[in-house]
Structures are given as C-alpha cells and as structure tokens.
Amino acid sequence: MTESIALGLNGLSIPPGTHICAFFRGIPERDEIMVPFLLEGLRSGDKCTCIIDDGLDAVRVALGGHLGASAVAHQLDIQPSKAAYLRRGTFSTQDMLDFWDESVGAALNDQGFPFARSAGETTWTLSELPDLNDFLTYESELNRFLPRYPQVIMCLYDLDRFAGQVLVDILKTHPKVLMGATVLDNLYYLEPDEFLASRGL
C-alpha cells in the first residue's frame, strides 16, 4: 500500500485512510475539486464513488471525456445524494455506515479493486434534516470506519450554504481540510469519542 494518495489537485496528496473535507462555492467550483480527485482515482485503477446533489450527468460526461465511457462505467458509481443518504426514507448514521461497508467491501473484496476513493456532497442536509446533529454524528463515526479498508473519503461543503457554528462542527469531524491549494492538518478535529461526548452523546 502506498503511503501517499494523489488528490489530482496541485500535486497534493494525503495518506490512505484520510477523511478530508473540501469547501467550495457553487457547482463549478465543486467540480473543479471533485472531478480531478475522481479522475486521479480512475487513472490509478481505484473504485470511485460520487454522491452529489446536482449535475450528475455533467460529471459523468466530464470523466468519460478523459478516459472513455466504458472505463468510467466499470470504475465509477455516481448516485444522487438522496438515493444514498436517504435510501431507506430517512437518514441514519448506521444505515450510511452499512452503505459504505457494503459498497467499499464489495469493490475491494469481490470486484478486485485495490483502493476506493469516495466523494460526498452535503447540501441536501439543509432541506432534508431538521438539524444536523445526526449527520455530524455520522461524519464523526466515519473516522472509525476509514481504517477498515484502503480508502479515502472527501466530503464537500458549499460555503455559500453552510456558515457559522455549523462550519465549526464540520471541522471538528474531519482530520484534514482542503483549503484552496493546500491540505491542512485540522487543529479543530476531535476524535469520535471526544466529539460525541462534547455533544452529550
């Protein structure tokens, strides 16, 4: 296993097992981060999962234009956010951890991929969840899940939609942050037990 996973952005890399958040403003900027991240994975032979709110076809076309539609179809799973996060009608931390365990486990153990990289957009939470407590619990618990497989997960947050205390809580659940052209070790990050205790959970 390599000690460094290329992000496809500005020569940046992160260790395997990293849970990283990336901030953007608007879909074009989201795609400037996400498409190179996934394209790097496709070129490396990774299984790539992309869960986004809007622009699914455009992302598929952008990636297929680089590698060819058949190659992308084999390696890339693109789903609308609600189909994954709300697949049983409501959001559940355990359901989502099961989703990742099933999909990543199948990709690595059954389909023979050596590595999995995933990108998940989060704007859907603002219209579907009455508050973000459950989702933040899920974000924190992802840090226990990451070491189970050779993988990285990038969570995408629109700065035009999330603000204030919510952003602080988001930072507390991600060990690394992609900010502009830099990967930062997140000084606000709390280990899951500490984060959940801070919220009385």
Backbone hydrogen bonds, N-H to C=O, Kabsch-Sander energy under -0.5 kcal/mol:
donor,donor_aa,acceptor,acceptor_aa,energy
5,I,14,I,-3.4
6,A,4,S,-0.6
7,L,12,L,-2.7
8,G,12,L,-0.6
12,L,9,L,-2.9
14,I,5,I,-2.1
17,G,151,Q,-3.2
18,T,15,P,-1.1
20,I,18,T,-0.6
20,I,153,I,-2.5
21,C,176,K,-2.0
22,A,155,C,-3.0
23,F,178,L,-1.1
24,F,157,Y,-2.2
30,R,26,G,-2.2
31,D,27,I,-2.7
32,E,28,P,-1.5
33,I,29,E,-1.0
33,I,30,R,-0.9
34,M,30,R,-3.1
35,V,31,D,-1.8
37,F,33,I,-1.4
38,L,34,M,-2.6
39,L,35,V,-3.0
40,E,36,P,-2.5
41,G,37,F,-1.3
42,L,38,L,-2.7
43,R,39,L,-2.5
44,S,40,E,-1.4
45,G,41,G,-0.5
45,G,42,L,-1.0
46,D,41,G,-2.9
47,K,115,F,-2.7
48,C,46,D,-0.5
48,C,75,Q,-2.5
49,T,117,R,-2.0
50,C,77,D,-3.1
51,I,119,A,-2.9
52,I,50,C,-0.6
52,I,79,Q,-1.8
59,V,55,G,-2.0
60,R,56,L,-2.3
61,V,57,D,-2.6
62,A,58,A,-2.5
63,L,59,V,-2.3
64,G,60,R,-2.6
65,G,61,V,-2.2
66,H,62,A,-0.5
66,H,63,L,-1.0
67,L,63,L,-1.8
68,G,64,G,-2.6
72,V,68,G,-2.0
73,A,69,A,-2.6
74,H,70,S,-1.5
75,Q,71,A,-1.6
76,L,72,V,-3.1
77,D,48,C,-2.7
78,I,76,L,-0.5
79,Q,50,C,-2.7
81,S,52,I,-2.0
83,A,80,P,-0.8
84,A,80,P,-1.1
84,A,81,S,-0.8
85,Y,81,S,-2.9
86,L,82,K,-1.4
87,R,84,A,-1.2
88,R,90,T,-0.5
89,G,86,L,-2.2
96,M,92,S,-2.2
97,L,93,T,-2.4
98,D,94,Q,-2.5
99,F,95,D,-2.3
100,W,96,M,-2.4
101,D,97,L,-2.4
102,E,98,D,-2.9
103,S,99,F,-2.8
104,V,100,W,-2.7
105,G,100,W,-0.6
105,G,101,D,-1.6
106,A,102,E,-2.2
107,A,103,S,-2.1
108,L,104,V,-2.3
109,N,105,G,-2.9
110,D,105,G,-0.6
110,D,106,A,-1.6
111,Q,106,A,-2.4
113,F,107,A,-2.5
116,A,150,P,-1.8
117,R,47,K,-2.6
118,S,152,V,-2.0
119,A,49,T,-2.5
120,G,154,M,-2.6
121,E,51,I,-3.3
122,T,156,L,-1.5
125,T,122,T,-1.8
126,L,123,T,-1.7
127,S,124,W,-1.1
128,E,124,W,-1.6
129,L,125,T,-2.2
136,L,132,L,-2.8
137,T,133,N,-2.0
138,Y,134,D,-2.1
139,E,135,F,-2.6
140,S,136,L,-2.2
141,E,137,T,-2.6
142,L,138,Y,-1.8
143,N,140,S,-1.5
144,R,141,E,-1.5
145,F,141,E,-1.3
146,L,142,L,-2.4
148,R,145,F,-2.1
149,Y,146,L,-1.3
151,Q,149,Y,-1.1
152,V,116,A,-1.6
153,I,18,T,-2.2
154,M,118,S,-2.9
155,C,20,I,-2.7
155,C,153,I,-0.5
156,L,120,G,-2.9
157,Y,22,A,-2.6
157,Y,155,C,-0.5
159,L,24,F,-3.1
159,L,157,Y,-0.7
161,R,158,D,-1.9
162,F,158,D,-2.2
166,V,163,A,-1.2
167,L,163,A,-0.5
167,L,164,G,-0.6
168,V,164,G,-1.4
169,D,165,Q,-2.4
170,I,166,V,-2.5
171,L,167,L,-2.4
172,K,168,V,-1.6
173,T,169,D,-0.6
173,T,170,I,-1.3
174,H,171,L,-1.4
176,K,19,H,-1.3
177,V,184,L,-2.2
178,L,21,C,-3.0
179,M,177,V,-0.8
179,M,182,T,-2.7
180,G,178,L,-0.5
182,T,179,M,-1.3
184,L,177,V,-3.2
184,L,182,T,-0.6
186,N,175,P,-2.8
186,N,184,L,-0.5
187,L,185,D,-0.7
189,Y,186,N,-1.1
190,L,172,K,-2.8
195,F,191,E,-2.9
196,L,192,P,-2.9
197,A,193,D,-2.1
198,S,194,E,-2.0
199,R,195,F,-0.8
199,R,196,L,-0.7
200,G,197,A,-1.6
201,L,196,L,-3.2
